[in-house]
């Protein structure tokens, strides 16, 4: 059986970093971890060919080679995913689709003509699919019926199928699920509220595979809440740290965690010892009332500002997510987010308008209240998308606040000043001493381009040099990370314009639709 694995296109996003990837000769940030895990679960006597369409497109020879096409993706990949189903069917191919998007909303994939829907988590549903294939069946829907797999049995993903040189980061998953109950989040719907974890031995085996394949860059632990099971994550870190030291710290790790990470000094120390260098926090809003309303109570127990500062000071770069448009939100929410980001000096703050994702508690509440808009299918978590429900204050006000907020956060001087303050107060680890290595030519070239653009060409020139020399003098252990985050400005300068254009266009369309519903009044 010859299997063509297709990964759909991503639109430009907060995390795409196109401009930065060009500097270092990469094409994509992260690989399709889901598809290479699928390839590991399926029978290993089958043949696999993986095409990540974010790197390059499949050929007619690929289509002709395949007996079966498997596609997987997230909701932001929906347009290309549905198009791939249609392309496969036009060529007379059997096509199977799985992943978080179709698990939440399978109807559109069915309309596009998919043969097999492999929903929920693949450790349970892929074996059912294989049995159907072996019986000669040509269609079917496979569900886990509420069951959750034991991820300690999940095989090592097929990293050998990847074109490693095209990615800036690799992905590894340690856990699934989150213990919290945020109303707007679909993670607890897809993976449950009881975090399930792999064993330390599994994770180390995956890292060894990547090491043996020659990978020496960043690794993103894709867990939606890495510290959801603190006991197990500490067991992992206690084994990961000596493995990293033994291998001369070949990777830098990043992950996502809840803000209560700041409450556990032991956990922070263990992450630093294992060479974690950054963490994404879902802060959402500095407004306590909004946090309570959306049931994000874990963010209300301690000072958010002090929590961010503690995490940053121990040596972790903080990235954070924010949302505008919660029910009951008071005017000026965007300005309050900007003030908070400036006070904490978080370099990268991802801001979005609130959207009700299918099957979340927020979705069902708004549906019950009759507040979901007919354009609800546009909910995708992207920064250039309006809220897909009727908010408690005018949508136009929320959208304009949002655009001003996003634009202000990535004003060049303001962004570079936050990067400087963030890394200046960071404590570099003295436990991670690597052998000196010359920078590769591709990184030297990237450095020279950044120096030219930010240190010579733009009006940021004096700020760039002043801050760089200050970092080298006052906190030299972080100078490389500091410059990498300066480089990220190249992406945000372009992306903030994309966000503003998209929101203004969609807002104009929304206002036009609203105007058409207003009765004409003669004066």
C-alpha positions in Angstrom: 0.0 0.0 0.0 1.5 3.3 -1.1 0.4 6.3 1.0 0.7 9.9 0.0 0.7 12.1 3.1 -0.3 15.7 2.3 0.0 18.7 4.6 -2.0 21.7 3.6 -0.8 25.3 3.2 -0.8 27.7 6.2 -1.7 31.3 5.6 0.7 34.0 6.8 0.4 34.1 10.5 1.9 35.5 13.7 4.2 32.5 13.8 5.1 32.1 10.1 8.2 34.3 10.4 8.7 34.3 6.6 11.1 37.2 6.5 13.2 35.7 9.3 13.2 32.2 7.7 14.5 33.7 4.4 17.5 35.0 6.3 18.6 31.5 7.5 17.7 29.5 4.4 14.6 27.8 5.9 11.1 27.6 4.5 8.9 26.6 7.4 9.0 27.0 11.1 7.5 23.6 12.2 7.0 20.2 10.6 3.7 18.3 10.4 4.1 16.3 13.6 0.6 14.8 13.3 1.2 13.3 9.9 4.6 11.8 10.8 3.0 10.3 13.9 0.2 8.8 11.7 2.9 7.3 9.5 4.5 5.7 12.6 1.1 4.2 13.7 0.2 2.8 10.3 1.6 -0.6 9.2 5.3 -0.2 8.6 5.2 -2.5 5.5 3.3 0.3 3.8 5.2 2.8 1.7 5.0 6.5 2.7 5.7 9.7 0.8 5.3 13.0 2.7 4.6 16.4 0.9 4.5 19.5 3.1 2.9 22.0 0.8 4.4 24.8 2.8 7.8 23.7 1.4 6.8 22.5 -2.1 3.9 21.0 -4.0 3.1 17.5 -5.0 3.6 16.4 -8.6 1.5 14.3 -11.0 4.0 11.6 -10.4 3.2 11.7 -6.7 -0.5 11.5 -7.4 0.0 8.6 -9.8 2.3 6.7 -7.3 -0.3 6.8 -4.5 -2.8 4.1 -3.7 -4.3 6.2 -0.9 -4.1 9.9 0.0 -4.1 11.0 3.7 -4.6 14.7 4.6 -4.5 16.3 8.0 -4.6 19.8 9.3 -5.9 22.5 11.6 -8.8 24.9 11.0 -6.5 27.6 9.6 -5.5 25.1 6.9 -9.1 24.5 5.9 -9.2 26.0 2.4 -6.2 24.1 1.1 -7.3 20.9 3.0 -10.7 20.9 1.3 -9.0 21.7 -2.1 -6.7 18.7 -1.7 -9.7 16.4 -1.1 -11.2 17.6 -4.4 -7.9 17.2 -6.2 -7.6 13.6 -5.0 -11.1 12.7 -6.0 -10.7 14.2 -9.5 -7.8 11.8 -9.9 -9.9 8.9 -8.7 -7.9 8.4 -5.5 -9.2 7.1 -2.2 -8.7 9.9 0.3 -8.7 9.8 4.1 -8.7 12.9 6.4 -8.1 13.4 10.1 -6.8 15.9 12.5 -8.3 18.6 14.8 -10.2 20.5 12.1 -12.3 17.6 10.8 -12.6 16.1 14.2 -14.4 19.3 15.3 -16.4 19.9 12.1 -16.4 16.9 9.7 -19.3 18.1 7.6 -17.3 20.2 5.1 -14.8 17.4 4.4 -17.7 15.1 3.7 -19.2 17.5 1.3 -15.8 17.8 -0.5 -16.0 14.0 -1.1 -13.7 12.5 1.4 -13.9 8.6 1.6 -12.6 8.0 5.1 -12.9 10.3 8.2 -10.3 9.3 10.8 -11.5 11.4 13.8 -10.3 11.9 17.4 -6.9 10.6 18.4 -5.2 8.3 15.9 -3.9 5.7 18.3 -7.5 4.5 18.6 -9.0 5.3 15.2 -6.1 4.5 12.8 -6.2 0.8 13.7 -9.9 0.7 12.9 -9.2 2.4 9.6 -6.5 -0.2 8.8 -8.9 -3.0 9.5 -11.4 -1.5 7.2 -8.8 -1.1 4.4 -7.8 -4.8 4.9 -11.4 -5.8 4.5 -11.5 -4.0 1.2 -13.9 -1.2 2.3 -13.7 2.1 0.4 -15.4 4.4 2.9 -16.0 4.9 6.6 -16.1 7.1 9.7 -13.9 6.1 12.6 -14.4 7.6 16.1 -13.0 6.9 19.5 -16.4 7.2 21.2 -15.1 9.2 24.1 -12.1 7.0 24.7 -8.6 8.5 25.2 -5.5 6.6 24.2 -2.6 5.8 26.5 0.2 7.9 24.9 2.9 5.7 26.5 2.2 3.3 23.6 2.5 6.0 20.9 5.4 5.1 18.5 8.3 7.5 17.6 7.2 9.8 14.8 8.7 9.1 11.4 11.1 12.1 11.4 13.0 10.4 8.6 10.2 11.4 6.2 11.0 15.1 6.7 13.2 17.4 4.7 14.9 18.6 7.9 16.9 21.4 6.3 13.7 23.2 5.4 12.6 23.7 9.0 13.8 26.2 11.6 12.4 24.1 14.5 11.4 20.5 15.2 8.3 19.4 17.2 8.0 16.8 20.0 4.9 16.1 22.0 5.1 15.1 25.7 1.5 15.4 26.8 -2.1 15.9 25.6 -4.9 17.6 27.5 -5.1 20.4 30.0 -6.6 20.5 33.5 -8.2 23.9 33.2 -11.6 24.8 31.7 -11.1 28.1 29.7 -14.4 28.7 27.9 -13.0 29.6 24.5 -10.4 26.7 24.3 -11.0 23.7 22.1 -8.0 21.7 23.5 -10.0 20.3 26.4 -12.7 19.3 23.9 -10.3 17.5 21.7 -7.9 16.0 24.3 -9.7 16.2 27.6 -8.9 17.7 31.0 -6.8 14.9 32.3 -3.3 15.4 30.9 -1.8 12.2 29.6 2.0 12.0 29.2 4.6 10.0 27.5 7.4 8.4 29.6 10.8 10.1 29.9 12.3 7.1 28.0 9.9 7.8 25.0 10.9 11.5 24.9 14.6 10.7 25.1 14.3 8.1 22.4 12.6 10.7 20.1 15.4 13.2 20.9 18.0 10.6 20.1 16.5 9.9 16.7 16.6 13.7 15.9 20.2 13.8 17.2 21.2 10.9 15.1 19.6 12.5 12.0 21.8 15.5 12.6 19.3 18.0 14.1 21.0 20.7 16.2 18.6 23.5 16.3 15.4 24.4 18.3 12.8 22.0 19.4 9.3 23.0 20.3 7.4 20.9 22.8 4.0 21.3 21.2 2.0 20.5 24.4 -0.8 22.9 24.9 0.1 23.0 28.5 3.5 21.4 29.2 3.0 21.7 32.9 -0.5 20.3 33.0 0.8 17.2 34.9 3.6 18.7 37.1 4.6 15.5 38.7 5.3 13.8 35.4 6.9 16.8 33.8 9.4 17.0 36.6 10.2 13.3 36.2 10.9 14.0 32.5 13.1 17.1 33.2 15.2 15.2 35.8 16.2 12.8 33.1 16.3 15.3 30.2 18.8 17.6 31.9 21.6 14.9 32.2 20.9 13.7 28.6 21.3 17.2 27.3 24.6 17.7 29.2 25.9 14.4 28.0 25.1 15.4 24.4 26.6 18.9 24.8 23.2 20.7 24.8 22.4 20.1 21.1 18.9 21.7 21.3 17.1 24.7 22.8 13.6 23.9 23.9 10.5 26.1 23.8 7.0 25.2 24.9 3.5 26.5 26.1 2.5 26.6 29.7 -0.1 28.1 32.0 0.9 31.2 34.1 1.0 29.2 37.3 4.4 28.0 36.2 5.7 31.0 38.1 4.4 29.5 41.4 6.8 26.5 41.1 10.5 27.5 41.5 11.6 23.9 41.3 9.9 23.4 38.0 11.5 26.6 36.6 14.9 25.5 37.7 14.5 22.1 36.1 13.4 23.7 32.8 16.4 25.9 32.8 18.7 23.0 33.6 17.2 21.1 30.6 18.0 24.1 28.3 14.4 25.4 27.9 14.9 29.0 26.7 11.4 30.3 26.0 7.7 29.7 27.0 4.4 30.8 25.6 1.9 31.9 28.2 -1.9 32.3 27.6 -2.4 35.6 29.5 -5.5 36.6 27.4 -6.2 39.9 29.2 -5.1 41.9 32.2 -8.8 42.5 33.0 -9.6 40.2 36.0 -13.4 40.3 35.4 -13.0 39.1 31.8 -10.7 36.3 33.0 -13.2 35.1 35.6 -16.1 35.3 33.0 -14.2 33.1 30.6 -13.3 30.7 33.4 -9.6 31.3 33.2 -9.3 31.4 37.0 -5.7 30.2 37.1 -4.8 33.7 35.8 -6.5 35.5 38.6 -4.8 33.9 41.7 -1.5 35.9 41.5 -0.2 39.1 40.0 0.2 38.5 36.2 2.8 41.1 36.0 4.9 39.6 38.8 4.4 36.1 37.4 5.8 37.1 34.0 8.7 38.9 35.5 9.7 35.9 37.6 9.6 33.5 34.7 11.6 36.0 32.6 14.2 36.7 35.3 15.1 33.0 35.8 16.1 32.8 32.2 13.1 32.0 30.1 12.0 34.3 27.2 8.3 34.9 27.6 5.9 35.0 24.6 2.2 35.6 25.4 -1.3 35.4 23.9 -3.9 38.1 24.4 -7.6 38.4 23.3 -9.8 41.4 22.8 -13.6 41.1 22.7 -14.7 39.3 25.9 -18.2 39.7 27.1 -18.6 42.7 29.5 -15.2 44.1 28.4 -14.8 47.8 29.0 -13.7 50.3 26.4 -9.9 50.6 26.1 -9.0 46.9 26.3 -6.4 47.3 23.6 -4.7 50.1 25.4 -4.6 48.0 28.6 -3.0 45.2 26.8 -0.3 47.5 25.4 0.3 48.9 28.8 0.7 45.4 30.3 3.0 44.3 27.5 5.2 47.3 28.0 5.2 46.9 31.8 6.3 43.3 31.5 8.6 43.9 28.4 7.2 40.8 26.7 8.8 41.0 23.2 6.3 38.9 21.3 2.6 39.4 22.2 0.1 37.6 20.0 -3.2 39.5 20.0 -6.4 38.3 18.4 -10.1 39.2 18.5 -12.1 36.6 20.4 -13.6 33.9 18.2 -16.0 31.1 19.2 -14.4 27.9 17.9 -16.7 25.0 17.1 -17.6 22.6 19.9 -16.1 24.9 22.7 -18.1 25.9 25.7 -18.1 29.5 24.3 -19.6 28.2 21.0 -22.5 26.4 22.7 -23.2 29.3 25.1 -23.4 31.8 22.3 -25.4 29.4 20.2 -27.9 29.1 23.0 -28.0 32.9 23.4 -28.6 33.3 19.6 -25.4 35.4 19.2 -23.4 33.3 16.7 -23.2 35.0 13.3 -23.9 33.3 10.0 -20.2 33.7 9.2 -19.3 31.4 12.0 -17.4 29.1 9.6 -14.8 31.9 9.4 -13.6 31.2 13.0 -10.0 30.1 12.6 -7.9 31.8 15.4 -6.1 34.0 12.9 -5.2 37.6 13.7 -6.9 39.0 10.6 -10.3 37.6 11.5 -13.2 39.4 13.1 -15.2 37.9 16.0 -17.8 35.5 14.7 -20.5 36.4 17.2 -22.4 39.5 18.4 -20.3 41.0 21.2 -21.5 43.0 24.2 -20.1 46.2 22.8 -20.0 47.4 19.2 -17.9 45.2 16.9 -16.5 48.2 15.1 -15.1 49.6 18.4 -13.5 46.3 19.3 -11.9 45.9 15.8 -10.5 49.4 15.7 -9.1 49.0 19.2 -7.5 45.8 18.2 -5.8 47.2 15.1 -4.4 50.1 17.1 -3.2 47.7 19.7 -1.5 45.4 17.3 0.0 48.3 15.3 1.4 49.9 18.4 3.0 46.8 19.8 5.1 46.3 16.7 6.2 49.9 16.2 10.0 49.3 15.6 11.4 51.5 18.3 8.9 50.2 20.9 9.5 46.5 19.9 13.3 46.8 20.1 13.1 48.5 23.4 11.0 45.6 24.9 13.4 43.1 23.5 16.3 45.0 25.2 14.5 45.3 28.6 13.4 41.6 28.5 16.9 40.2 27.9 18.6 42.7 30.1 16.8 41.4 33.2 17.1 37.7 32.2 19.6 35.6 34.2 21.7 33.5 31.8 22.2 30.0 33.0 25.7 29.1 34.3 24.8 25.4 34.2 24.8 25.1 30.3 28.3 25.5 29.2 28.8 24.4 25.6 32.0 24.1 23.6 32.8 27.2 21.6 31.6 26.8 17.9 32.0 29.2 15.1 28.7 30.5 13.7 27.7 28.9 10.4 28.0 31.1 7.3 24.2 31.3 6.9 23.9 32.8 10.4 26.7 35.2 9.8 24.9 36.4 6.6 21.7 36.8 8.6 23.5 38.8 11.3 25.0 41.1 8.7 21.6 41.7 7.1 20.0 42.6 10.4 22.9 44.9 11.3 22.4 46.6 7.9 18.7 47.0 8.2 18.3 47.8 11.8 21.7 49.3 12.6 22.3 51.4 9.5 19.4 51.7 7.1 16.5 52.5 9.4 15.9 55.2 11.9 16.4 52.6 14.6 20.2 52.7 14.0 21.2 54.6 17.1 18.8 52.6 19.3 20.1 49.3 17.8 23.8 50.0 18.5 23.2 51.5 22.0 21.1 48.5 23.1 23.4 45.9 21.6 26.6 47.3 23.3 24.6 47.6 26.6 23.6 43.9 26.3 27.1 42.8 25.6 28.4 44.8 28.6 25.7 44.1 31.1 24.4 40.7 30.2 26.7 39.1 27.6 25.3 35.6 28.1 22.1 36.4 26.2 23.5 38.4 23.3 22.7 35.7 20.7 19.1 35.2 21.8 18.8 39.0 22.0 19.8 39.4 18.3 17.5 36.6 17.2 14.6 38.5 18.7 15.7 41.7 17.1 15.6 39.8 13.8 11.9 38.9 14.5 11.0 42.5 13.9 11.5 41.9 10.1 8.5 39.6 10.3 6.3 41.8 12.4 6.8 44.9 10.3 5.2 43.1 7.4 2.6 41.1 9.4 1.2 44.1 11.3 0.3 45.7 7.9 -1.3 42.4 6.8 -3.4 42.3 10.0 -4.5 46.0 9.6 -5.4 45.5 5.9 -7.4 42.3 6.6 -9.3 43.7 9.6 -10.2 47.0 7.8 -11.4 45.1 4.7 -13.5 42.7 6.8 -14.8 45.5 9.0 -15.9 47.5 5.9 -17.7 44.4 4.6 -19.4 43.9 8.0 -20.5 47.5 8.2 -21.9 47.4 4.7 -23.9 44.3 5.5 -25.2 46.0 8.7 -26.1 49.1 6.7 -28.2 47.0 4.3 -30.4 45.9 7.1 -31.2 49.4 8.3 -34.5 50.9 7.1 -34.4 54.0 5.0 -35.8 57.0 6.7 -37.0 60.0 4.7 -36.3 63.4 6.2 
